[in-house]
Amino acid sequence: MNRSKLGMLIALTLLTVGIVVVTIGIDSKRKKNNPELSEDASQFVTLTDAVPDAILEIRYFGTYNFVGTRIDGYLEPTALLTKEAADSLKAVSDDVKSLGYRLKIYDAYRPQQAVDHFVRWAANVPDTLMKRYFYPDLDKSVLFEQEYIYEKSGHSRGSTVDLTLFDMKTEKELDMGGTFDWFGPESHPDFCGDPETEQFTNDNSKSPAGRSITPEQFCNRMILRDAMLRHGFKPLDSEWWHFTLKDEPFPETYFNFPVKQLNK
């Protein structure tokens, strides 16, 4: 092979390698920006099959939620979780039951189509039907900016749950000093207290309306938090009711099958 042909071959080889590297980089970036979407429900269970003591109040199946209507993808008032998350939640249920409580579930697995519904609602700024109940201190236009609404949710990975405690003695929800899905700093676990030390501080300076919670309400939040952390869940720093399994089985997969009873 003469020197000219050899040079052309080397150049062509380098060009081919470069194209492959660039393609891999683009595919990697594309996968990161567009995580896998799945319709496969085979690794999920109906939550109440795993945790029979749980009480369900699936807010997105009804109209008492921040949108004010049933959310896309909620076909039945049930809750689904990955098998691993459901097993860990069963341990939480057994734990709090010994303290006189039951778990009350507001939401668990949330299909991507529901998240898409939230995004469309948030973009429709004039629609403030439920403002006085869930975000009276906020202008709806800031919901994306202040990260109350995302295009993706950990709930869609199947191992996140929104819940509270139900007091079996009083037959009422434990008083947490705020409602589920309240948009504001009052929902933060560190509102008026330090969740690491569990000390009540009465620091309500972040509340735009000067709202506060009592020492008892902060303590109640900590009872739920402690039980969830003991059994492998991690908290969210903006919502006292929101927990995700630390070792979630599908950290990169978002699911989109509807919420309904699973046929096993």
Secondary structure, 3 states (H helix, E strand, C coil): CCHHHHHHHHHHHHHHHHHHHHHHHHHHHHHHHCCEEECCCCCEEEHHHHCCCCEECCHHHCCCCCCCCCCCCECCCCCEEEHHHHHHHHHHHHHHHCCCEEEEEEECCCCHHHHHHHHHHHHCCCCCCCHHHHCCCCCHHHCCCCCCCCCCCHHHHCCEEEEEEEECCCCEECCCCCCCCCCCHHHCCCCCEECCCCEECCCCCCCCCCCCCCHHHHHHHHHHHHHHHHCCEEEECCEEEEEEECCCCCCCEEECCCECCCCC
